[in-house]
Amino acid sequence: MTATHPFRDRLQALLADADVRIDGDRDWDMQVHDPHLPARLVAGGSLKLGESYMDGWWDARSLDGFLFHLLDARIEQRAPSPADIKDALRARLFNLQAGRRSYEVGKRHYDLGNDLYHAMLGKRLVYSCGYWRQADNLDDAQEAKLDLICRKLGLREGMRVLDIGCGWGEALKFAAERYGVSGVGVTISQEQAAFARKLCAGLPVEIRVQDYRELDERFDRILSVGMFEHVGFRNYRRFFEVARQCLDDDGLFLLHCIGSNKSVTHTDPWIAKYIFPNSMLPSAAQIATATEGLFVTEDWHNFGTDYDLTLQAWRANIEAAWDTLPEHYDERFRRMWRYYLAASMASFRARRIQLWQLVLSPRGVPGGYVAPR
């Protein structure tokens, strides 16, 4: 286009640096449906990119491919979002994961409906990265992940286990049935807790709707899977202090979480508004600082590329199931969910974010810890 269309020219220049063309013929090229899109994107950054997709203003045959090209070229660093600046200031002024705010993500995301998650997550309601080393399908990858956690913790019959952020209870159920442990799971989601209690009926497992900061009892082992992303940088130290006070001196704590390559204080504005309110990804430096003097880091395992495979499987499941789900999961919701999954795939594929499992001990394992893989 000519210089009489400055917003389109600016957008075209940004996309060209990511090897993306407007209305091109490759799978990852952007197909524009609304002529006002360039002005909206240039002015609004990542928030408006996601919202305009939800509104049907553009498409790409490979949505994750398009977003991967943008992330791999770090386009967002050249087009800062006003919403990003606002969120950064808000995170610095307020503790977004304290008090009533700590329950917001449960109400707005995890309580969306168990029907949605049943359709997407496979045989087990496990909403975290599978372990694909020897698996070729989602269900096997999730079972392998649960067993890997149990083996890393060295679970034995009679142990008492705490699951911080227990989700729908699958990890505790697996550990109780396969390894003979008893346990307590805490979650901030009413929907998850109700399901988990039914799932674990008859097992020595207690499920509570409870903030982790209210915990004050001892356990042989602790695990936390996919919850630390909601803790917030202001609360990292408190989280690990609670884990330490609840863990026996000879115990082990496994933390499974998504991590960022750099330290931040808030998440992407679109993710914060539509998917995970008040969330943020920790960096290795932030975790190391928060655990200093409390734990010995016995093992730090990164298998972030497995999350791309997990997300692809979730997308295949949900796309096959949309027509069977209630009407309130309307077209705009579907486009929102597609964008969420595709953006997550792209982020892991571009190695912008990672998936970590840490094994921590209070005093160091005598003779050293040998990590299962």
C-alpha positions in Angstrom: 0.0 0.0 0.0 1.1 3.6 -0.4 2.0 6.1 2.3 -1.6 7.3 2.4 -2.3 4.3 4.6 0.3 4.8 7.4 -1.2 2.3 9.9 -1.3 -0.5 7.3 2.3 0.4 6.2 3.4 0.3 9.9 1.7 -3.1 10.5 3.1 -4.5 7.2 6.6 -3.5 8.2 6.3 -5.1 11.7 4.9 -8.3 10.2 7.6 -8.4 7.5 10.3 -8.6 10.2 8.5 -11.8 11.3 8.2 -13.2 7.8 4.4 -12.7 7.9 2.4 -11.1 5.0 -1.0 -9.4 5.1 -3.3 -11.5 2.9 -0.5 -13.8 1.9 -0.9 -17.4 0.8 1.1 -19.2 3.4 -0.5 -20.9 6.4 1.0 -18.4 8.9 0.1 -15.3 6.9 -2.6 -12.9 8.3 -5.9 -12.7 6.5 -7.5 -9.3 7.2 -11.3 -9.0 7.2 -11.7 -5.5 8.5 -9.9 -2.5 7.0 -9.7 -0.8 10.5 -7.5 -3.6 11.8 -4.1 -1.9 11.2 -5.1 1.2 13.2 -6.5 -1.0 16.0 -3.3 -3.1 16.2 -0.7 -0.3 15.9 -2.5 1.6 18.7 -3.3 -1.3 21.0 -0.5 -3.9 20.9 -1.0 -7.5 22.1 -4.3 -6.9 23.8 -5.9 -5.6 20.6 -4.3 -8.4 18.6 -6.2 -11.0 20.7 -9.4 -9.0 20.9 -9.5 -8.3 17.2 -9.1 -12.0 16.5 -12.0 -12.7 18.9 -14.1 -10.2 17.0 -13.3 -11.9 13.7 -11.3 -9.0 12.2 -8.5 -11.4 11.0 -7.6 -15.0 10.7 -4.6 -17.2 9.8 -4.9 -20.8 8.6 -2.2 -21.7 11.2 -3.0 -19.4 14.1 -0.2 -20.9 16.2 2.2 -20.6 13.3 1.3 -16.9 12.9 1.9 -16.2 16.6 5.1 -18.3 16.6 6.5 -16.1 13.9 5.7 -12.9 15.9 7.1 -14.3 19.1 10.2 -15.7 17.5 10.9 -12.3 16.0 10.1 -10.5 19.3 7.8 -8.1 17.6 6.1 -7.2 20.8 9.3 -5.5 22.0 9.0 -3.1 19.1 5.3 -2.4 19.6 4.7 -1.9 23.4 1.1 -2.0 24.5 -0.5 0.8 26.5 -2.3 -2.0 28.4 1.1 -3.6 29.2 2.3 -0.3 30.8 -1.0 0.0 32.8 -0.8 -3.6 34.0 2.9 -3.2 35.1 2.0 -0.1 37.1 -1.0 -1.8 38.7 1.2 -4.8 39.7 3.7 -2.6 41.3 1.1 -0.7 43.3 -1.1 -3.6 44.5 -0.7 -7.2 45.6 -3.0 -8.7 42.9 -2.9 -12.2 44.4 -3.9 -11.4 48.0 -7.3 -11.4 49.7 -10.4 -11.7 47.4 -8.2 -11.3 44.3 -6.5 -14.6 45.0 -9.9 -16.3 44.3 -10.6 -14.4 41.1 -8.8 -16.8 38.8 -10.8 -19.8 40.3 -14.1 -18.1 39.6 -13.3 -16.7 36.1 -11.2 -19.6 34.7 -11.3 -22.9 36.6 -15.1 -22.5 37.3 -16.0 -22.0 33.6 -17.5 -25.5 33.6 -16.3 -29.0 34.0 -18.0 -29.9 30.7 -15.4 -27.7 28.9 -12.5 -29.3 30.6 -13.8 -32.8 30.3 -14.0 -32.2 26.6 -10.5 -30.8 26.3 -8.2 -32.6 28.8 -8.7 -36.3 27.9 -9.3 -39.3 30.2 -7.9 -37.5 33.2 -8.7 -34.0 34.2 -5.1 -32.9 34.4 -4.7 -29.3 33.3 -0.9 -29.2 33.1 1.9 -30.4 30.8 2.1 -34.1 30.0 5.4 -35.9 29.8 6.0 -37.2 26.3 9.4 -38.9 26.6 7.9 -42.4 25.9 4.3 -41.4 25.2 2.6 -40.9 21.8 -0.9 -39.7 23.1 -2.2 -37.3 25.6 -3.6 -39.8 28.1 -0.3 -41.8 28.3 1.6 -38.5 28.6 -0.5 -37.4 31.5 -0.2 -40.7 33.3 3.6 -40.6 32.7 3.7 -37.1 34.2 1.8 -38.2 37.3 4.0 -41.2 37.8 7.1 -39.1 37.3 6.0 -36.8 40.1 5.4 -39.7 42.4 8.8 -41.2 41.6 10.6 -37.9 42.1 9.0 -37.5 45.5 9.9 -41.1 46.4 6.3 -41.8 47.6 5.8 -44.8 49.8 2.9 -46.4 51.5 1.7 -44.6 54.6 3.1 -41.2 53.7 1.0 -38.1 54.1 1.0 -35.8 51.0 -0.1 -32.2 50.5 -1.1 -31.0 47.0 -1.1 -27.2 46.8 -3.5 -26.3 44.0 -4.9 -29.8 43.6 -7.2 -29.0 40.6 -9.7 -31.8 40.0 -7.9 -34.2 42.3 -6.2 -36.5 39.8 -2.7 -36.3 41.2 -3.8 -37.2 44.7 -6.1 -40.0 43.4 -3.2 -41.4 41.4 -0.8 -41.2 44.3 -3.3 -42.8 46.7 -4.1 -45.7 44.4 -0.7 -46.4 43.0 1.5 -45.6 46.0 -0.7 -46.0 49.0 -0.4 -42.5 50.4 -3.0 -40.3 52.1 -3.3 -36.7 51.4 -4.8 -33.2 51.5 -5.6 -31.1 48.4 -6.3 -27.4 48.5 -7.9 -25.4 45.7 -9.5 -22.0 45.3 -12.1 -23.4 42.8 -15.5 -24.5 44.1 -16.1 -26.5 40.9 -12.8 -28.3 41.1 -13.3 -29.1 44.8 -16.7 -30.6 44.2 -15.4 -32.8 41.4 -12.3 -33.8 43.3 -14.3 -34.9 46.3 -16.3 -37.3 44.1 -13.3 -38.5 42.2 -11.4 -39.3 45.4 -14.4 -40.8 47.3 -13.3 -43.9 49.3 -9.7 -42.9 49.3 -7.8 -41.3 52.2 -7.9 -37.9 50.6 -9.3 -34.7 51.9 -10.2 -31.8 49.5 -10.5 -28.3 50.8 -11.4 -24.9 49.3 -8.6 -23.0 51.0 -5.9 -20.4 50.3 -2.4 -21.9 50.7 -1.5 -19.2 53.2 -3.9 -20.7 55.7 -2.1 -24.1 55.8 -0.4 -25.0 59.1 0.2 -28.7 59.5 3.0 -31.2 58.7 3.4 -33.6 55.7 5.9 -36.1 54.5 5.8 -34.8 50.9 4.4 -31.7 49.1 3.6 -31.2 45.5 2.2 -28.2 43.6 1.4 -28.6 39.9 0.4 -25.6 37.7 -0.5 -23.4 40.6 2.6 -21.3 41.2 1.7 -19.2 38.1 -1.1 -17.6 40.2 1.0 -16.8 43.3 2.5 -13.5 42.1 5.9 -12.1 42.7 5.0 -10.3 45.9 4.0 -13.7 47.4 6.7 -16.0 46.2 8.6 -15.9 49.5 5.5 -16.5 51.5 4.5 -19.5 49.3 7.8 -21.2 50.0 7.7 -20.3 53.7 4.4 -22.0 54.0 5.7 -25.1 52.1 8.7 -25.2 54.4 6.7 -24.9 57.6 4.4 -27.7 56.4 7.2 -30.1 55.3 9.0 -32.6 57.5 12.7 -32.0 57.8 13.4 -35.1 55.8 10.7 -34.4 53.3 10.7 -33.4 49.6 8.7 -30.7 47.8 8.0 -30.9 44.0 7.1 -27.7 42.2 5.8 -28.0 38.6 5.3 -24.7 36.9 5.6 -22.7 33.8 8.5 -20.3 33.9 9.7 -17.2 32.1 13.1 -16.5 30.7 13.2 -13.1 32.4 11.8 -11.6 35.6 8.5 -9.8 35.2 5.8 -8.5 37.5 2.7 -9.2 35.4 1.5 -11.3 32.5 0.4 -10.4 28.9 -2.6 -8.0 29.0 -4.8 -10.2 26.9 -4.1 -13.3 29.0 -4.7 -11.3 32.2 -8.1 -9.9 30.9 -9.5 -13.0 29.3 -7.8 -16.2 30.6 -5.8 -16.0 33.8 -6.5 -12.8 35.8 -3.8 -11.7 38.2 -1.4 -14.3 37.0 2.3 -14.1 36.1 5.1 -16.5 35.2 8.1 -16.7 37.6 11.7 -16.6 36.4 14.5 -18.8 37.6 16.0 -15.9 39.4 12.8 -15.1 41.3 12.4 -18.8 42.3 16.0 -19.0 43.5 15.6 -15.8 45.5 12.4 -16.9 47.1 13.8 -20.3 48.1 17.1 -19.0 49.4 17.7 -20.2 53.0 14.5 -22.3 53.0 15.3 -25.2 50.6 18.1 -27.0 48.8 17.4 -27.3 45.1 18.0 -31.0 44.4 16.8 -31.1 40.8 15.6 -28.6 38.1 14.1 -30.3 35.1 12.9 -28.5 32.0 10.6 -30.2 29.5 8.9 -27.1 28.1 8.7 -28.4 24.6 6.4 -31.2 25.8 3.8 -28.4 26.5 3.5 -27.7 22.8 2.5 -31.3 22.2 0.1 -31.2 25.2 -1.6 -28.1 23.9 -1.9 -29.5 20.4 -3.7 -32.5 21.9 -6.0 -30.2 23.9 -6.8 -28.2 20.8 -7.7 -31.4 18.8 -10.0 -32.5 21.6 -11.8 -29.3 22.0 -12.2 -28.7 18.3 -13.8 -32.1 18.0 -16.2 -31.4 20.9 -17.4 -27.8 20.3 -20.7 -28.9 18.7 -21.5 -31.1 21.7 -21.0 -28.3 24.3 -23.7 -25.9 25.6 -24.5 -22.8 23.6 -23.0 -20.4 26.0 -19.6 -21.4 24.6 -20.5 -19.2 21.6 -18.4 -18.3 18.6 -16.6 -15.5 20.4 -15.7 -17.8 23.3 -14.4 -20.4 20.8 -12.2 -17.8 19.1 -10.9 -16.7 22.5 -10.1 -20.3 23.5 -8.4 -21.0 20.1 -6.3 -17.9 20.5 -5.3 -18.9 24.1 -4.2 -22.4 23.1 -2.4 -21.2 20.0 -0.6 -18.4 21.8 0.5 -20.9 24.4 1.8 -23.3 21.8 3.7 -20.5 20.1 5.3 -19.3 23.3 6.6 -22.8 24.2 7.6 -23.5 20.6 9.6 -20.2 20.4 11.2 -21.2 23.8 10.0 -17.9 25.3 8.6 -19.8 28.2 9.5 -23.1 29.9 8.0 -25.9 31.9 10.0 -26.7 35.1 9.8 -29.4 37.7 11.9 -28.6 40.8 12.6 -31.0 43.6 13.4 -29.2 46.9 14.5 -30.5 50.2 14.7 -28.6 53.5 18.3 -29.6 54.5 19.6 -31.5 51.5 19.2 -35.3 50.8 22.0 -37.2 52.6 24.4 -38.6 50.0 22.7 -36.7 47.2 19.4 -36.9 45.3 19.2 -39.0 42.2 16.5 -37.6 39.9 14.2 -40.0 38.0 13.5 -39.2 34.3 
